[in-house]
Each structure stands twice: as C-alpha cells, then as structure tokens.
Amino acid sequence: MPSRKMLVIGTAGFIGFHLAKKLLNRGDTVVGIDKEEVESRLNGF
C-alpha cells in the first residue's frame, strides 16, 4: 500500500495515540493535533 498523509485529531488521548502509532508503523506520514497542545501554545507554555 502506498504511503499516505494522515491527520489524527486527539493524539494525546488513548485512541488517537494508538491510531497515530499504527499509521506510522505502516509507513504513513502523520500529523497529530490535540486540544491540550493548542491551549498550551496559547497560554505561552
């Protein structure tokens, strides 16, 4: 199967983390987004 670019939302959670990990293991490019990361950047952390 050819490599694909995938967007996974909620990568800090259990399901999102494991989904991203599985996609990476099969050779896909993964971009992960999570609300906690966005809030941290907005608050200067």
C-alpha positions as CSV (number, residue, x, y, z in Angstrom):
1,M,0.0,0.0,0.0
2,P,1.4,3.4,-0.9
3,S,2.3,5.9,1.9
4,R,-0.4,8.4,2.7
5,K,-0.5,11.7,4.7
6,M,-2.9,11.3,7.6
7,L,-4.3,13.9,10.1
8,V,-5.2,12.5,13.5
9,I,-7.1,14.7,15.9
10,G,-6.9,13.9,19.7
11,T,-3.4,12.4,19.7
12,A,-2.9,12.9,23.5
13,G,-5.8,10.5,24.1
14,F,-5.6,6.7,24.2
15,I,-7.3,6.0,20.9
16,G,-5.7,8.9,19.0
17,F,-2.2,7.9,20.2
18,H,-2.5,4.3,19.2
19,L,-4.1,5.1,15.9
20,A,-1.2,7.5,15.1
21,K,1.3,4.9,16.2
22,K,-0.3,2.2,14.0
23,L,-0.3,4.6,10.9
24,L,3.3,5.5,11.5
25,N,4.3,1.8,11.7
26,R,2.7,1.0,8.4
27,G,4.7,3.9,6.7
28,D,2.1,6.7,6.6
29,T,3.0,10.3,7.4
30,V,1.0,11.5,10.4
31,V,0.2,15.0,11.7
32,G,-1.3,14.9,15.1
33,I,-3.4,17.7,16.7
34,D,-4.7,17.8,20.2
35,K,-6.6,20.5,22.2
36,E,-4.1,20.4,25.0
37,E,-1.2,21.3,22.7
38,V,-3.2,24.3,21.3
39,E,-4.2,25.5,24.8
40,S,-0.6,25.3,25.9
41,R,0.7,27.3,23.0
42,L,-2.0,29.9,23.5
43,N,-1.1,30.2,27.2
44,G,2.7,30.6,26.4
45,F,3.8,27.2,27.7
